[in-house]
Amino acid sequence: MLTKRIIPCLDIKEGRTVKGINFESIRDAGDPVELASLYAQQGADELVFLDIAATNENRKTFSSLVREIARYINIPFTVGGGISSVEDASALLEAGADKVSINSAAVRNPKLIDEMAKAFGSQFVVVAIDAKKVDNPWIVHTHGGKKPTDKKLFSWAEEAQQRGAGEILFTSMNHDGTKNGFAIDALSKLNQLLSIPVIASGGAGNMGHFMDVFLLGKADAALAASIFHFGEVPLPDLKKYLKDRNISIR
């Protein structure tokens, strides 16, 4: 089994870390710089920073906050939100990001994936997909989950890989913030379809959910927010739990 990764996620709005349920009911979760520093000290494998309001507010990600966080951490750092050009991505990489995550802009202009992979290399490009299961198909949404599109999860993920994405960050909108577990079936299918790593997001509520997402969902990494922000599952305890169950963790 390849080594699995545990990734805390900082959803940022107005300079603060926030968390919601099913992309709604947003509440404050603390200072992003303090949380980033804490997670790095606790053994997080990577960190994801998503400026969740940037696209809806038609502005760029706060590069000054990215720069400040980068000063306090020594782990890989992915940044997303409001990135719509190679120039936007370049500015964030210069500010200290190790990878950039694109979502709405990639759906709007799929060639952006090709352009960014060519400019920086696939390993720097994460395509984030927010999808909601509506009847049977998983419908891709943009603008922080507010706008449904005509794209379907699995075909869009395959296209993103073909265009040069280095990783897929799949968030199940149905599971987000519910703490009832990840979208195991969808993750397992993504793993079968793709040859690039899949990061699972949405639904983490306890340590057993992480075991399930790695063993049953076949995810390469698992991302969570509120259970870490509010101290419900301490990172060191989670890593020990998984290692005790012979799951290879970084």
Backbone hydrogen bonds in HBPLUS format (Angstrom, degrees):
<---DONOR---> <-ACCEPTOR-->    atom                        ^
c    i                          cat <-CA-CA->   ^        H-A-AA   ^      H-
h    n   atom  resd res      DA  || num        DHA   H-A  angle D-A-AA Bond
n    s   type  num  typ     dist DA aas  dist angle  dist       angle   num
A0004-LYS N   A0248-SER O   2.71 MM 244  6.04 171.4  1.72 157.5 157.4     1
A0250-ARG N   A0004-LYS O   3.32 MM 246  6.38 152.5  2.40 174.4 166.5     2
A0005-ARG N   A0220-ASP O   3.23 MM 215  6.66 148.0  2.33 135.8 145.2     3
A0222-ALA N   A0005-ARG O   2.95 MM 217  6.39 156.9  2.00 159.6 163.3     4
A0045-ASP N   A0006-ILE O   3.15 MM  39  5.62 153.2  2.22 158.1 165.0     5
A0007-ILE N   A0222-ALA O   2.92 MM 215  6.04 166.9  1.94 158.8 157.0     6
A0224-ALA N   A0007-ILE O   3.13 MM 217  6.57 147.8  2.24 146.0 152.5     7
A0048-VAL N   A0008-PRO O   3.15 MM  40  6.50 160.4  2.19 158.2 162.1     8
A0009-CYS N   A0224-ALA O   2.89 MM 215  5.83 142.2  2.03 147.8 151.3     9
A0010-LEU N   A0048-VAL O   2.72 MM  38  6.08 169.0  1.73 164.3 167.4    10
A0050-LEU N   A0010-LEU O   2.88 MM  40  6.17 166.0  1.90 151.8 155.8    11
A0018-VAL N   A0011-ASP O   2.76 MM   7  5.57 159.5  1.80 158.9 165.5    12
A0012-ILE N   A0050-LEU O   2.72 MM  38  5.87 170.1  1.73 150.4 153.7    13
A0052-ILE N   A0012-ILE O   3.05 MM  40  5.89 125.8  2.35 137.7 152.8    14
A0013-LYS N   A0016-ARG O   2.87 MM   3  5.43 159.0  1.91 155.4 161.5    15
A0016-ARG N   A0013-LYS O   3.06 MM   3  5.43 165.7  2.08 114.8 119.4    16
A0017-THR N   A0030-GLY O   2.92 MM  13  5.28 164.0  1.95 176.0 170.6    17
A0029-ALA N   A0017-THR O   2.64 MM  12  5.16 156.2  1.70 154.6 146.1    18
A0019-LYS N   A0027-ARG O   2.90 MM   8  5.47 147.0  2.01 147.9 158.7    19
A0027-ARG N   A0019-LYS O   2.83 MM   8  5.47 150.5  1.92 138.0 145.9    20
A0021-ILE N   A0024-GLU O   2.78 MM   3  5.30 151.9  1.86 144.7 152.3    21
A0024-GLU N   A0021-ILE O   2.93 MM   3  5.30 158.2  1.98 113.1 120.3    22
A0022-ASN N   A0176-ASP O   2.75 MM 154  4.80 159.1  1.79 127.5 134.8    23
A0035-LEU N   A0031-ASP O   3.02 MM   4  6.23 165.7  2.04 157.6 162.0    24
A0036-ALA N   A0032-PRO O   2.89 MM   4  5.92 162.0  1.92 144.4 149.8    25
A0037-SER N   A0033-VAL O   3.04 MM   4  6.17 164.8  2.07 147.9 151.9    26
A0038-LEU N   A0034-GLU O   2.97 MM   4  6.17 157.6  2.02 146.7 153.2    27
A0039-TYR N   A0035-LEU O   2.90 MM   4  6.13 165.3  1.92 156.8 159.8    28
A0040-ALA N   A0036-ALA O   3.05 MM   4  6.24 156.6  2.10 149.1 155.3    29
A0041-GLN N   A0037-SER O   3.09 MM   4  6.32 156.4  2.14 146.2 152.4    30
A0042-GLN N   A0038-LEU O   2.92 MM   4  6.17 143.6  2.05 146.2 157.2    31
A0044-ALA N   A0039-TYR O   2.99 MM   5  5.46 167.8  2.00 158.1 154.6    32
A0043-GLY N   A0040-ALA O   3.38 MM   3  5.48 157.9  2.44 100.0 106.4    33
A0047-LEU N   A0076-PRO O   2.94 MM  29  6.37 140.1  2.10 147.4 160.0    34
A0078-THR N   A0047-LEU O   2.85 MM  31  6.25 166.7  1.87 163.6 165.7    35
A0049-PHE N   A0078-THR O   2.77 MM  29  6.10 161.6  1.80 163.7 170.1    36
A0080-GLY N   A0049-PHE O   2.85 MM  31  6.30 151.6  1.93 160.6 167.0    37
A0052-ILE N   A0050-LEU O   3.02 MM   2  5.48 114.6  2.46 110.6  93.5    38
A0051-ASP N   A0080-GLY O   2.84 MM  29  6.19 167.1  1.85 151.5 149.0    39
A0054-ALA N   A0051-ASP O   3.27 MM   3  5.68 158.3  2.32 112.8 118.9    40
A0057-GLU N   A0053-ALA O   2.88 MM   4  5.91 148.5  1.98 154.3 163.9    41
A0059-ARG N   A0054-ALA O   2.96 MM   5  5.17 169.5  1.97 147.9 151.5    42
A0058-ASN N   A0055-THR O   3.04 MM   3  4.90 156.8  2.09 100.7 107.0    43
A0063-SER N   A0061-THR O   2.90 MM   2  5.83 105.1  2.47 118.5 103.0    44
A0066-VAL N   A0062-PHE O   3.21 MM   4  6.54 156.0  2.27 147.0 154.1    45
A0067-ARG N   A0063-SER O   2.87 MM   4  6.07 157.4  1.92 146.1 151.8    46
A0068-GLU N   A0064-SER O   3.05 MM   4  6.28 151.7  2.13 139.6 146.9    47
A0069-ILE N   A0065-LEU O   2.96 MM   4  6.19 165.3  1.98 153.1 156.2    48
A0070-ALA N   A0066-VAL O   2.95 MM   4  6.12 163.7  1.98 152.3 157.1    49
A0071-ARG N   A0068-GLU O   3.23 MM   3  5.35 134.7  2.44  97.5 109.2    50
A0072-TYR N   A0069-ILE O   2.92 MM   3  5.48 146.8  2.03 115.2 124.5    51
A0098-ASP N   A0077-PHE O   2.74 MM  21  5.15 159.0  1.79 148.4 155.0    52
A0099-LYS N   A0077-PHE O   3.19 MM  22  6.38 153.1  2.26 141.3 139.6    53
A0079-VAL N   A0099-LYS O   3.02 MM  20  6.42 156.7  2.07 142.4 145.2    54
A0101-SER N   A0079-VAL O   2.80 MM  22  5.77 156.0  1.86 136.4 137.5    55
A0089-ALA N   A0085-SER O   3.18 MM   4  6.52 162.6  2.21 149.7 153.5    56
A0090-SER N   A0086-VAL O   2.86 MM   4  6.07 158.1  1.90 149.3 156.0    57
A0091-ALA N   A0087-GLU O   3.04 MM   4  6.25 155.6  2.10 147.6 152.8    58
A0092-LEU N   A0088-ASP O   3.27 MM   4  6.59 151.6  2.35 145.4 152.3    59
A0093-LEU N   A0089-ALA O   2.94 MM   4  6.22 158.3  1.99 156.1 162.5    60
A0094-GLU N   A0090-SER O   2.93 MM   4  6.12 152.9  2.01 146.6 154.1    61
A0095-ALA N   A0091-ALA O   3.04 MM   4  6.22 131.0  2.29 130.2 143.2    62
A0097-ALA N   A0092-LEU O   3.04 MM   5  5.71 165.4  2.07 148.7 144.1    63
A0096-GLY N   A0093-LEU O   3.23 MM   3  5.30 153.1  2.30  98.2 106.3    64
A0100-VAL N   A0124-PHE O   2.90 MM  24  6.18 167.1  1.92 169.6 165.6    65
A0126-VAL N   A0100-VAL O   2.88 MM  26  5.99 167.8  1.90 167.3 165.1    66
A0102-ILE N   A0126-VAL O   2.91 MM  24  6.43 153.9  1.98 164.3 170.7    67
A0128-ALA N   A0102-ILE O   2.90 MM  26  5.86 154.3  1.96 142.0 149.9    68
A0106-ALA N   A0103-ASN O   3.12 MM   3  5.32 124.0  2.45 101.4 115.3    69
A0107-VAL N   A0103-ASN O   3.14 MM   4  6.49 153.6  2.21 153.9 161.3    70
A0108-ARG N   A0104-SER O   2.99 MM   4  6.22 159.7  2.03 151.1 156.9    71
A0109-ASN N   A0105-ALA O   2.81 MM   4  5.87 148.9  1.90 140.2 149.2    72
A0112-LEU N   A0109-ASN O   2.86 MM   3  5.76 166.3  1.88 130.5 135.1    73
A0113-ILE N   A0110-PRO O   3.05 MM   3  5.84 148.3  2.16 120.1 125.9    74
A0115-GLU N   A0111-LYS O   2.94 MM   4  6.27 164.0  1.96 155.7 160.2    75
A0116-MET N   A0112-LEU O   2.90 MM   4  6.05 159.5  1.94 149.8 154.5    76
A0117-ALA N   A0113-ILE O   2.92 MM   4  6.07 159.8  1.97 151.3 157.2    77
A0118-LYS N   A0114-ASP O   2.93 MM   4  6.09 153.4  2.00 147.8 155.2    78
A0119-ALA N   A0115-GLU O   2.95 MM   4  6.11 150.2  2.04 140.2 148.7    79
A0120-PHE N   A0116-MET O   2.88 MM   4  5.89 164.9  1.91 151.6 154.9    80
A0121-GLY N   A0117-ALA O   2.78 MM   4  4.51 135.7  1.98 116.5 129.2    81
A0124-PHE N   A0121-GLY O   3.08 MM   3  5.85 166.5  2.09 123.5 127.7    82
A0125-VAL N   A0122-SER O   2.96 MM   3  5.28 160.7  2.00 115.0 121.3    83
A0166-GLY N   A0125-VAL O   2.83 MM  41  5.42 159.6  1.87 152.2 159.2    84
A0127-VAL N   A0167-GLU O   3.02 MM  40  6.36 167.2  2.04 160.1 156.6    85
A0169-LEU N   A0127-VAL O   3.00 MM  42  6.15 161.9  2.04 133.7 138.6    86
A0129-ILE N   A0169-LEU O   2.78 MM  40  6.05 163.8  1.81 150.5 152.9    87
A0171-THR N   A0129-ILE O   2.90 MM  42  6.18 169.3  1.91 158.3 161.2    88
A0141-HIS N   A0130-ASP O   2.74 MM  11  5.53 169.7  1.75 167.2 166.2    89
A0131-ALA N   A0171-THR O   3.09 MM  40  6.41 166.5  2.11 168.5 171.9    90
A0173-MET N   A0131-ALA O   2.87 MM  42  5.78 171.9  1.88 153.8 155.9    91
A0132-LYS N   A0139-ILE O   2.88 MM   7  5.26 157.4  1.93 141.1 145.3    92
A0139-ILE N   A0132-LYS O   2.80 MM   7  5.26 158.4  1.84 150.3 142.9    93
A0134-VAL N   A0137-PRO O   2.99 MM   3  5.86 159.8  2.03 171.3 166.4    94
A0153-LEU N   A0138-TRP O   2.94 MM  15  5.40 158.7  1.99 147.0 152.0    95
A0140-VAL N   A0151-LYS O   3.01 MM  11  5.49 176.6  2.01 146.7 147.4    96
A0149-THR N   A0140-VAL O   2.93 MM   9  5.75 138.8  2.10 168.3 168.8    97
A0142-THR N   A0147-LYS O   2.77 MM   5  5.10 155.1  1.84 141.1 148.0    98
A0146-LYS N   A0142-THR O   2.99 MM   4  6.16 113.0  2.45 144.1 159.6    99
A0147-LYS N   A0142-THR O   3.01 MM   5  5.10 168.7  2.02 146.2 144.9   100
A0146-LYS N   A0143-HIS O   3.21 MM   3  5.41 156.8  2.27 103.8 110.8   101
A0156-TRP N   A0152-LYS O   2.99 MM   4  5.93 157.2  2.04 158.9 166.1   102
A0157-ALA N   A0153-LEU O   2.91 MM   4  6.05 155.3  1.98 150.4 157.6   103
A0158-GLU N   A0154-PHE O   3.07 MM   4  6.26 156.7  2.12 143.5 149.5   104
A0159-GLU N   A0155-SER O   2.99 MM   4  6.20 155.6  2.05 141.9 148.7   105
A0160-ALA N   A0156-TRP O   2.88 MM   4  6.09 159.8  1.92 149.8 155.3   106
A0161-GLN N   A0157-ALA O   3.04 MM   4  6.29 155.0  2.11 145.5 151.6   107
A0162-GLN N   A0158-GLU O   2.99 MM   4  6.26 161.0  2.03 149.0 154.2   108
A0163-ARG N   A0159-GLU O   2.92 MM   4  6.15 143.1  2.06 147.7 158.0   109
A0165-ALA N   A0160-ALA O   2.97 MM   5  5.54 164.2  2.00 149.7 147.0   110
A0164-GLY N   A0161-GLN O   3.08 MM   3  5.30 153.9  2.15 104.6 112.8   111
A0168-ILE N   A0197-PRO O   3.05 MM  29  6.48 159.0  2.09 157.3 164.0   112
A0199-ILE N   A0168-ILE O   2.75 MM  31  6.09 170.1  1.75 165.7 168.9   113
A0170-PHE N   A0199-ILE O   2.97 MM  29  6.14 148.2  2.07 164.8 169.5   114
A0201-SER N   A0170-PHE O   2.93 MM  31  5.88 130.1  2.18 170.2 160.3   115
A0172-SER N   A0201-SER O   3.12 MM  29  6.58 153.8  2.19 158.9 154.7   116
A0175-HIS N   A0172-SER O   3.16 MM   3  5.35 134.4  2.38 100.0 111.4   117
A0176-ASP N   A0172-SER O   2.97 MM   4  6.04 135.0  2.18 146.9 160.0   118
A0178-THR N   A0175-HIS O   3.02 MM   3  5.53 166.4  2.04 134.4 137.6   119
A0181-GLY N   A0203-GLY O   2.66 MM  22  4.46 149.7  1.74 144.8 139.3   120
A0184-ILE N   A0182-PHE O   2.95 MM   2  5.48 128.2  2.23 107.0  91.5   121
A0187-LEU N   A0183-ALA O   3.01 MM   4  6.17 159.7  2.05 156.9 163.5   122
A0188-SER N   A0184-ILE O   2.89 MM   4  6.06 159.9  1.93 154.1 159.4   123
A0189-LYS N   A0185-ASP O   3.08 MM   4  6.31 155.0  2.14 146.1 152.4   124
A0190-LEU N   A0186-ALA O   2.95 MM   4  6.19 157.5  2.00 147.0 153.4   125
A0191-ASN N   A0187-LEU O   2.93 MM   4  6.17 158.2  1.98 149.9 155.6   126
A0192-GLN N   A0188-SER O   3.13 MM   4  6.41 144.8  2.26 139.5 148.3   127
A0192-GLN N   A0189-LYS O   3.12 MM   3  5.08 120.5  2.49  93.6 108.2   128
A0193-LEU N   A0189-LYS O   3.03 MM   4  6.30 148.1  2.13 148.6 157.2   129
A0194-LEU N   A0190-LEU O   2.93 MM   4  5.99 153.8  2.00 157.3 163.0   130
A0220-ASP N   A0198-VAL O   2.97 MM  22  5.47 150.2  2.07 149.9 158.6   131
A0200-ALA N   A0221-ALA O   2.87 MM  21  6.20 168.2  1.88 151.1 149.3   132
A0223-LEU N   A0200-ALA O   2.76 MM  23  5.89 167.1  1.78 174.5 175.9   133
A0209-HIS N   A0206-ASN O   3.16 MM   3  5.60 137.7  2.35 106.2 116.6   134
A0210-PHE N   A0207-MET O   3.03 MM   3  5.45 133.2  2.26 107.6 119.2   135
A0211-MET N   A0207-MET O   3.34 MM   4  6.80 154.3  2.41 147.6 154.6   136
A0212-ASP N   A0208-GLY O   2.98 MM   4  6.26 160.4  2.01 150.7 155.8   137
A0213-VAL N   A0209-HIS O   2.95 MM   4  6.14 154.5  2.02 141.9 148.7   138
A0214-PHE N   A0210-PHE O   3.15 MM   4  6.32 147.4  2.26 145.5 152.5   139
A0215-LEU N   A0211-MET O   2.93 MM   4  6.05 169.9  1.94 156.2 159.5   140
A0216-LEU N   A0212-ASP O   2.74 MM   4  5.21 150.1  1.83 136.6 147.1   141
A0217-GLY N   A0212-ASP O   3.08 MM   5  6.53 153.5  2.15 145.3 152.0   142
A0219-ALA N   A0213-VAL O   3.06 MM   6  5.96 165.0  2.09 159.6 154.8   143
A0228-PHE N   A0225-ALA O   2.98 MM   3  5.57 137.9  2.16 116.3 127.7   144
A0229-HIS N   A0225-ALA O   2.87 MM   4  6.04 169.5  1.88 156.0 159.6   145
A0230-PHE N   A0226-SER O   2.93 MM   4  5.80 166.4  1.94 151.3 153.2   146
A0232-GLU N   A0227-ILE O   2.89 MM   5  4.82 118.9  2.27 131.2 147.3   147
A0233-VAL N   A0227-ILE O   2.99 MM   6  5.50 159.9  2.03 142.7 139.5   148
A0231-GLY N   A0228-PHE O   3.17 MM   3  5.13 165.7  2.19 106.0 109.3   149
A0238-LEU N   A0234-PRO O   3.04 MM   4  6.32 156.2  2.09 155.7 163.3   150
A0239-LYS N   A0235-LEU O   3.02 MM   4  6.30 162.8  2.05 159.5 163.0   151
A0240-LYS N   A0236-PRO O   3.10 MM   4  6.31 158.0  2.16 144.5 150.4   152
A0241-TYR N   A0237-ASP O   2.92 MM   4  6.11 161.8  1.96 149.8 155.1   153
A0242-LEU N   A0238-LEU O   3.02 MM   4  6.29 159.9  2.06 152.2 156.4   154
A0243-LYS N   A0239-LYS O   2.94 MM   4  6.14 162.9  1.97 149.3 154.5   155
A0244-ASP N   A0240-LYS O   2.85 MM   4  6.00 156.3  1.90 153.4 159.8   156
A0245-ARG N   A0242-LEU O   3.00 MM   3  5.12 141.1  2.15  98.5 110.3   157
A0247-ILE N   A0242-LEU O   3.01 MM   5  5.33 162.6  2.04 148.3 146.5   158
A0246-ASN N   A0243-LYS O   3.00 MM   3  5.04 150.2  2.09 114.8 113.0   159
